[in-house]
Structures are given as C-alpha cells and as structure tokens.
C-alpha cells in the first residue's frame, strides 16, 4: 500500500516536472510569485500548510475540470507585470544576501514643510 502511494506521488511529481519544462520563463516566474504570496499568507497567519489527502486531490482535479479558469484571470498591463517581476527578483536577491532594501531615508515633516513654503 505504501509503495503504491509512493509510486503515485513519484509519478505525479514527474508529470509536474515535464509540464513545467514546457512553460515559458515568465509563466514559471508567475507561478513562483503566487507560491511566495501563499507562503507569506501562511507565515503571516501562523498556520501550517498541509498536504491534501488523496481523496481531496481527486476531488480538486474533478472540480478543476468543471471550472473555467479563463474567467478567473485578471488582465493587467505588461508594465505592471514587469514591475511585479522586478519586485520579486529584488526581494529574492535581498533575502538571499540577507540585506534590507536600501534607499534614501524619509525626509522629516518639519523639513518637508519648509520646502513647500
């Protein structure tokens, strides 16, 4: 029984790998961004993600076959998508290096009011 379950999981992982090999670079980045966003939600809420049971996975596959995923797509401009990718790459590279984003410190309100006058 355990070997059959392991063989099923291995087959599923291999099929996922083959499917990912045919995706474009931007599609893979989009998947990574979604996965990172989900992980941030889990961390923020303090919940631990759990792996779906086999019967739940079968139900999800059946439900996904009846769902028209094209209705769920949000259309954005290419510029917006490029900005999302830049922000993702910046966050990932800074996380790998262990640095915080650099930039100019905010101007104090007193100084800001002085310039406006």
N, C-alpha and C positions, 0 to 999 in steps of 0.2 A: 504494500500500500504506500509506504513512504517512498519507495523507488519510483512508483508510478507518479506520485505527486512531484517528486524531484525532476523526473523526465518532462512532465508537463511544464514546470516552471522554466526549465532549461530551453525547451522548445519555444516557449513564449519569449524568452529573452533573446534567442537567436533571431526570431522573426522581427522583433522590435529593432534589433541591430541592423538587419537587412533593410528594413523600411527606412531607418534613419540614414543609411548610406545613400539613398536616392533623394533625400531632401536637399534643398539649397542651403547655402550658408546662412542667409537671412532667416529662413524658416527654423533652423536649429537655434539661432540666437533668440528668436521669438519664443520658442519652447523653453529655453533656459530662463528667459526673463519671467515667464509665467510661473515656472517652478520655483524660482527665487522669491517671487512675490508670495506664493503659497507658504513657503518655508518661513518667511518673515511674519505672516499672519499666525502661524503655529507658535513661533517663538514669542510673539507679542502677547498672545492669549495664554501662554504657558501650557498648551495642550500638546500631547504627543501624537503624531500621526500613526495610524495603524494600517496594516496591510489588510485589504479586503479578503474575506473568505472566498472560496471557490464559487459557492452559490451566489454570492454578491457580485462577483466578477461576471458570471454568466448573465445575471440579470442586467448588469450595466451594459454588456455588449448587446443584449436584446433591445434594451431601451435606446441605446445609441443608434441602432439600425432604424428605428422609427423616428428619430429626431432629425429634423432638417437643420444641420449645423450652419448652413449658409444664412439662416435667419438670425443667428446669434452673433454674426460678425459686425464689428463696429468699423466704419470706414474712417480712416484718418489720412492726413496728407503725408506724402513721403518725407517731408521735412520733420514732421512730428515723430515719425518712426525712427528717422536718423538720430534725432535728439534722444529718444529713449535708448537707442543702442549706445550712443556716446556716454550717456549717464551710467548705463550698465557696465560698460567697459571701464569707466573711471572708478566706479565703486569696487569692481572686482580687482583692478590693479592696485588700488589703495589698500584694500583688505589683504591682499597677498603681501604687500610690502609692510603692512602694519602701520600705515600712516593715516593721518586725518586729512581731509581736503584742505588745501591751503587757499589763501585769498586775503584780500585786504580786510582789516578789522573794520567793523561798522563805525561810522562817524558819530560821535556823541551828539545828543539832541541840541545842546547849547551851541555847539559849533555849527550844526546844520541850520539852526535858526539864524545865526549870524550871517551865513552866506545868503540866505533867502532875502534878507532886508536890503 
